[in-house]
Amino acid sequence: MAMSGDLFSQNLQLSGKVIERTSKEPLEGATVFLTAPGDSAALAHSVSDTAGNFQIDLAAGGNFVFHIQYLGFNPYDVPLELNGSTNLGVLALEPSKFLLNSVLITGQKTPVSLEFDRQVYQVSQDLFSESSSASEILQNIPSVTVDIDGEIKLRNRSNIAFFVNGKPSAMLRRNAESYLEQIPASSIERIEIITNPSAKYRPDGVGGIINLVLKREAGQGWNGLLGLNIGNEERANGNARVNYGGKKNQLHRKLWHSAYGQKDAVLRRPRVQTPRKPE
């Protein structure tokens, strides 16, 4: 039988044990193989078991190169002459110098999470929260739809109760579409969707609850939003909202402008609203 190397006609076994040099722990799954000198093709191979032991069966002896490879460790390569069955004893591998001490994997949680009785949307994790209104953010929440007129539905139900910080809001009950357009999304910490309200919410006739949880002191100072939309046939419209919030009241100024080509232009006068004390 012809093989690379000086071979002798006899059956033999090559065995040994692979460990980690420092801890002396056995290495399971190390690849052990033989090649002919100057060749990279494996003539015979094996894999170490849970105790680090391996055994390679050969049809004949000869001159070989003995290799051990294990992920994260320096390779072990030595010339070897076999004239009969041989036990190489304990072979220690050294960790590679290029092995990382640790790997840090980071990720971002999804904005939507499910709790026992509600769906929670973390507004701060929405990329558009800094430039959107509450009404626009609601469009990103599963099970909530907002049509072109601003009407909000929860699972196709329009009889929704709106809460602010866990309490019913009379302001949103009167005109939710208008007021939600004026609330900057950046002032909201999270939005909670309760599709099956419990008895403590007095849910008679209510198809669900949308609870806006505002950031602490979110209503203080000036804030605003600027929007611009451009369509075909020279259609364009823009809007700007400027809000000033205090502990007792809040002032809203809203500008709206639309144009159709150069023939038609409408400018509505700014509207100033001073709502009642927050509920």
Backbone hydrogen bonds, N-H to C=O, Kabsch-Sander energy under -0.5 kcal/mol:
donor,donor_aa,acceptor,acceptor_aa,energy
7,L,5,G,-0.9
8,F,61,G,-0.6
10,Q,8,F,-1.6
10,Q,59,A,-0.6
12,L,58,L,-2.4
14,L,56,I,-2.8
15,S,86,T,-2.4
16,G,54,F,-1.4
17,K,89,G,-2.5
18,V,52,G,-2.6
19,I,91,L,-2.5
20,E,25,E,-2.5
21,R,93,L,-2.6
24,K,20,E,-2.2
27,L,18,V,-2.3
28,E,26,P,-0.7
29,G,48,S,-1.9
30,A,27,L,-0.7
31,T,69,Q,-2.6
32,V,30,A,-0.5
32,V,46,S,-2.9
33,F,67,H,-2.0
34,L,44,A,-2.5
35,T,65,V,-2.1
36,A,41,A,-0.6
39,D,36,A,-2.1
43,L,34,L,-3.4
44,A,34,L,-0.9
46,S,32,V,-2.9
48,S,30,A,-2.1
49,D,53,N,-2.4
52,G,49,D,-2.1
54,F,16,G,-2.1
56,I,14,L,-3.4
58,L,12,L,-2.8
61,G,8,F,-1.1
62,G,82,L,-1.7
64,F,80,L,-3.2
65,V,35,T,-2.6
66,F,78,V,-3.5
67,H,33,F,-2.7
68,I,76,Y,-2.1
69,Q,31,T,-2.4
73,F,70,Y,-2.2
74,N,94,E,-3.0
76,Y,68,I,-2.5
77,D,75,P,-0.5
78,V,66,F,-2.3
80,L,64,F,-2.9
82,L,62,G,-2.9
82,L,80,L,-0.5
83,N,81,E,-0.5
86,T,13,Q,-2.6
88,L,15,S,-3.1
88,L,86,T,-0.6
91,L,17,K,-3.6
92,A,90,V,-0.5
93,L,19,I,-2.6
96,S,72,G,-2.5
99,L,96,S,-1.4
105,I,103,V,-0.6
106,T,104,L,-0.6
113,S,120,V,-2.4
115,E,118,R,-2.9
119,Q,193,I,-2.7
120,V,113,S,-3.0
121,Y,191,I,-2.8
122,Q,111,P,-2.8
122,Q,120,V,-0.6
123,V,121,Y,-1.0
123,V,189,E,-0.8
124,S,189,E,-0.9
125,Q,122,Q,-1.3
126,D,123,V,-2.1
127,L,125,Q,-0.5
129,S,126,D,-1.8
131,S,128,F,-1.1
132,S,129,S,-0.6
134,A,180,L,-0.9
134,A,183,I,-2.4
135,S,180,L,-1.4
137,I,133,S,-2.0
138,L,134,A,-1.9
139,Q,135,S,-0.7
139,Q,136,E,-0.6
140,N,137,I,-1.9
141,I,138,L,-1.4
144,V,141,I,-1.9
145,T,153,K,-2.5
147,D,151,E,-2.0
150,G,147,D,-1.9
153,K,145,T,-2.6
154,L,157,R,-2.8
155,R,143,S,-2.7
155,R,153,K,-0.6
157,R,154,L,-1.0
160,I,158,S,-2.1
161,A,208,G,-2.5
163,F,161,A,-0.5
163,F,210,I,-2.6
164,V,167,K,-2.9
165,N,212,L,-3.1
167,K,164,V,-1.3
169,S,162,F,-2.3
170,A,168,P,-0.6
173,R,169,S,-1.6
174,R,170,A,-1.8
175,N,171,M,-1.7
176,A,172,L,-0.6
179,Y,175,N,-2.0
180,L,176,A,-2.6
181,E,177,E,-1.0
182,Q,178,S,-0.7
182,Q,179,Y,-0.7
183,I,179,Y,-0.6
183,I,180,L,-0.5
185,A,132,S,-2.7
187,S,184,P,-1.8
188,I,185,A,-1.9
189,E,213,V,-2.4
190,R,213,V,-1.6
191,I,121,Y,-2.3
192,E,211,N,-2.8
193,I,119,Q,-3.3
194,I,192,E,-0.6
194,I,209,I,-2.9
195,T,193,I,-0.6
201,Y,198,S,-1.7
202,R,199,A,-2.0
206,V,203,P,-2.8
207,G,159,N,-3.3
208,G,159,N,-0.5
209,I,194,I,-2.7
210,I,161,A,-2.3
211,N,192,E,-2.9
211,N,209,I,-0.5
212,L,163,F,-2.6
212,L,210,I,-0.6
213,V,190,R,-2.6
213,V,211,N,-0.7
214,L,212,L,-0.8
215,K,187,S,-2.5
218,A,215,K,-2.0
220,Q,217,E,-1.3
221,G,245,G,-1.8
223,N,243,N,-2.5
225,L,241,R,-2.3
227,G,239,N,-3.2
229,N,237,N,-3.3
231,G,235,R,-2.9
235,R,232,N,-1.4
236,A,259,A,-2.0
237,N,229,N,-2.6
238,G,257,H,-2.9
239,N,227,G,-2.5
240,A,255,L,-2.1
241,R,225,L,-3.1
242,V,253,R,-2.6
243,N,223,N,-3.9
244,Y,251,L,-2.5
245,G,221,G,-2.6
246,G,249,N,-2.3
251,L,244,Y,-2.7
252,H,273,Q,-1.5
253,R,242,V,-2.5
254,K,271,R,-0.9
255,L,240,A,-2.6
256,W,268,R,-0.5
257,H,238,G,-2.3
258,S,266,V,-1.4
259,A,236,A,-2.7
260,Y,264,D,-2.3
261,G,234,E,-2.2
263,K,260,Y,-1.0
264,D,260,Y,-1.4
266,V,258,S,-1.9
268,R,256,W,-1.5
271,R,254,K,-0.9
273,Q,252,H,-1.3
273,Q,271,R,-0.5
